[in-house]
């Protein structure tokens, strides 16, 4: 049975590659302060609470539509290619971790990425035909996620990174405004959350 795919997505420089390296257990992705460093999707095997899965690091989805200045360094074509690679990862994923930056708070770029992700979700009409993250009785793989008719697929988990302090963890509630459910405050750098 193939392992579930979990995609890490968000705007540039929110800590996707740092979380990817943490989950992979080794430094596979380049971590740099320059927006646009991660370009192509990077895959690794990971495990969480005894559940194996494949993790996918993506470049930042740069909200450059509507005349906004890009956050990433590079040409418009380059930035669009990064965006396309990230959206391919969303399309292929059984779950999406949408990373945001708790140090910066909710930004217009976060709002735009949240809207893009909502557009990529599909409503499950018949759960028996949807991909499943429920554990297989034979392999034991999966997360136990159960789908019901009317639910959105893939599920998006809102992760608020850079929440090293109790104050930042408390401020993560502001991310409810993105309309993606409960925010999960973490620190990928320090392995918290």
N, C-alpha and C positions, 0 to 999 in steps of 0.2 A: 504494500500500500504506500503510495507516495505521501511524503510528509506535507503538512499544511505550509503554505507560504504566507509569511507576515511581512508586509511592506512598511518601511519607515519613510514617511513623507512629511513635508512642511516647507516653509519658506527657507531661504538660505540662512545658514549660520545659527541654527537653533540647537545643534548638537546631535544631529542624526548619525553622523559618522562615529562620534564618541559612543553613543548608545550601541551602534552596530558592533564596534570593537568589544565593548563590554559584554554583549550577549554572545558574540562569537568566541570570546575567551582569548582572543589574541588580536594584535594590531594588524588588520588587513586593509582597512580604509585609511586614507590620508586625512588627518585632522589639521585644519589650517584656518586662520582667521579671515582669509580671502574668500569672499562669496564667489561661488562658482567653481570651487576646487573639485568637488565631486561632480563628475559628468555622467558617466555610464552607470548602469545598475551594477552593484557588487553583491554577490551571493555568498552565504556561509551557512553551515549547519549550526544550530543552536539548540539549547534545551532549557526549559523553564519548568520548575516543579516536577521534574521527571518526564515532561512531555517534549519529545523532539519535534523540531520544525525547521524550515529553511527561512532565514532572515534575508531581506533585501534592503540594502542601503541605496538611496536615490539622491540625486542632486536636488537642490532647492527649487521649488516651484516659484518662479519669479513672477509676481503680479505686474506685468508690464503693459497690460491692456489698458485702454482708456487714457493713453498719453502719460502714464506714470513713468517715472525714472526707474530704470532697472536697479535691483539690489546687487546683482551679480556683475562681475567683470567679464566683458566679452561682447562680441557682436550680437545683434538682434537674432541672427540665425543660430548662433551658438546657444544663446539663452533659450530659444524655442526648442532646440534639440534636447537640452537638459529637461525642459518641461515635458516633452513628449516621452522621454525615457521614464520619468517619474509616473506619468499617467499609464504607461504600459504596465508598470509594477502594480499600480492600483487595480488595473483590469485583471491581472493574473493572481491577485492575492485572495486568500481566504479571510484575512483580517488586515486592517490598516491601523498603524499607530501614527496618529497625526501629532507631530511634535511642535510645540510652541516654546517660547522663551519666557519663563517666569520673571526674569530680571527686567525685561522690557515691558511686560504686560501685553495686553491685547493690542495688536497693531492693525492698520488697514490691510496690510498684506496677509495677516492671519485670517481676517474676515473673508478676503477674496479666495484664499486657498480652501477655507471651510466650504464656501459656496461651490467651488470647483469639485471638491470631493463629494458633496451631496448630489451634484449632477451625475457623477459616475456611479452612484449607488443605484441598485435596481430593487424593486419591491418583489418579494418572494410570494408568488401565487400558490405554488405547490411545493411545500418543504421537501417532499420526497425526491424532487428533481434538482434541488439546489445542492451545491457542494456542501460538504459537512465537515465540521471540526469535532464532531462527537467522537468519543473513543470507539475504536473498532474492538469487538469482543476478541477477535483473533490476535490483532497486533498490539492492542492497548494504546495505540497512538491517537492523538486528538486532544482537544481541550475541554470537551464536555459542553461546548456551546450548542444550544438547541435552537433550531429555527422554527418559527411559526409563520403561518400565512399572514401577510401584511407587514412582515418585518423587512428591513432594508438590508441589502447584501452588496458588498462585503461590510461587516460591522466596522465602524470607525471608533477607535478608542482615543480620546483626547488626552494627550500626555503633556504636562507642563514641566519642562526641563529647567534646570538651573535653580532648583528650589532647595538649596543647601541649608537655609535657615528656617526656623519655625515661622518667622514673619513672612517669608516668601511662600511657604506652604499654605499659610492662612490666606494670603492674597491670591492664591490660585483660584479662589471662587469666582473672581472676575471673568474667568474663561467660560463660565456658564453662558455668557452672552453669545457665544459662537453657536449655540443651539445643537451641540453634539453630545449632550449628556454630561455625566460626572467627569470633572477633570482629575487626572491622576498626577499629583505632584511627585517629581523624582529629581535626582541628581545623577545623570549618567556618568559624570566625571568621578563622583565619589561613591557610586554604587548604592545610592539610597533610593528607597521607594519601589 
